Amino acid sequence: RDQKLKFDGREYAAKLENPDFQKLADAYGLDFYQANSSDQLNESIKKSFKVNQPSFIEVPVGPMPQPW
């Protein structure tokens, strides 16, 4: 976000992107759930408690507002 303001949108030094969270969960042997709504989040949490082991729940969000 800061680059958009300070460098006119140009990327400097690194482009930060999220990893493939499903592959990350698979690499650690975790159950993976993706929740795109509050209903899906509730279901994912219920499922993760039922398996009684660590789980990974991805909750995609939109762009973050500039804090300053």
Contacts in CASP RR format, 6 or more apart in sequence:
PFRMAT RR
TARGET T0000
AUTHOR 0000-0000-0000
METHOD contacts of the structure
MODEL  1
RDQKLKFDGREYAAKLENPDFQKLADAYGLDFYQANSSDQLNESIKKSFK
VNQPSFIEVPVGPMPQPW
1 64 0 8 1.000
1 66 0 8 1.000
3 9 0 8 1.000
3 10 0 8 1.000
3 11 0 8 1.000
3 12 0 8 1.000
5 66 0 8 1.000
21 32 0 8 1.000
21 34 0 8 1.000
21 56 0 8 1.000
21 58 0 8 1.000
22 32 0 8 1.000
22 34 0 8 1.000
22 58 0 8 1.000
24 56 0 8 1.000
25 31 0 8 1.000
25 32 0 8 1.000
25 55 0 8 1.000
25 56 0 8 1.000
26 32 0 8 1.000
28 54 0 8 1.000
28 56 0 8 1.000
30 53 0 8 1.000
30 54 0 8 1.000
30 55 0 8 1.000
30 56 0 8 1.000
31 47 0 8 1.000
31 48 0 8 1.000
31 51 0 8 1.000
31 53 0 8 1.000
31 54 0 8 1.000
31 55 0 8 1.000
31 56 0 8 1.000
32 55 0 8 1.000
32 56 0 8 1.000
32 57 0 8 1.000
32 58 0 8 1.000
33 40 0 8 1.000
33 43 0 8 1.000
33 44 0 8 1.000
33 47 0 8 1.000
33 48 0 8 1.000
33 55 0 8 1.000
33 56 0 8 1.000
33 57 0 8 1.000
33 58 0 8 1.000
34 40 0 8 1.000
34 44 0 8 1.000
34 57 0 8 1.000
34 58 0 8 1.000
34 59 0 8 1.000
34 60 0 8 1.000
35 41 0 8 1.000
35 43 0 8 1.000
35 44 0 8 1.000
35 57 0 8 1.000
35 58 0 8 1.000
35 59 0 8 1.000
36 60 0 8 1.000
41 57 0 8 1.000
41 59 0 8 1.000
44 55 0 8 1.000
44 57 0 8 1.000
45 57 0 8 1.000
47 55 0 8 1.000
48 55 0 8 1.000
48 57 0 8 1.000
END
